[in-house]
Amino acid sequence: MSVKYTTPAQHKSNLRNVYGTFAIEGMTISKDTRSNLDRIGSGQASYQQVVNELRAKYEKKG
């Protein structure tokens, strides 16, 4: 799997596009989701890391 790096400006633009797409559909994004998208987009966490964290979080609640 190749890793695609983006500049901070491109990362911000990508996030705005995601938020805008949700807004067009009348949906909102939680602060936690925004944080996770930011972590993934900035390279602080991988998609799989976030998925694993969410699974662990919700398994504890269930």
Secondary structure, DSSP 8 states (H G I E B T S, - for coil): -------HHHHHHHHHHHHHHHHHTT----HHHHHHHHHHHHTSS-HHHHHHHHHHHHHHH-
